[in-house]
């Protein structure tokens, strides 16, 4: 994954290093670190790159979950009325497909 930054310098076998990055220290169990190293063995990215990606993925997932919760709460507080719901008889459901031509597995 390319770095979304302006200044790049190769560091730790990672294709780029953002000069705006901070170096941090973390505590991790030996067994978890061993599993990470085994997983990364032979890959071109370093521990720090993997951890950055994992953090970014987790944060995106949590933000998505929060937005879904907020959306559900909005519908709970302000449910759709009958006149807001689409009429299934007049909705466009796409072209009808002929399933008889499908091959069975």
Rosetta blueprint (number, residue, H / E / L):
1 X L
2 X L
3 X L
4 X L
5 X L
6 X L
7 X L
8 X E
9 X L
10 X L
11 X E
12 X L
13 X L
14 X E
15 X L
16 X L
17 X L
18 X E
19 X L
20 X L
21 X L
22 X L
23 X L
24 X L
25 X L
26 X L
27 X L
28 X L
29 X L
30 X H
31 X H
32 X H
33 X H
34 X H
35 X H
36 X H
37 X H
38 X H
39 X H
40 X H
41 X L
42 X L
43 X L
44 X L
45 X L
46 X L
47 X H
48 X H
49 X H
50 X H
51 X H
52 X H
53 X H
54 X H
55 X H
56 X H
57 X H
58 X H
59 X H
60 X H
61 X H
62 X H
63 X H
64 X H
65 X H
66 X H
67 X H
68 X H
69 X H
70 X H
71 X H
72 X H
73 X H
74 X H
75 X H
76 X H
77 X H
78 X L
79 X L
80 X L
81 X L
82 X L
83 X L
84 X L
85 X L
86 X L
87 X L
88 X L
89 X L
90 X L
91 X L
92 X L
93 X L
94 X L
95 X L
96 X L
97 X L
98 X L
99 X H
100 X H
101 X H
102 X L
103 X L
104 X L
105 X L
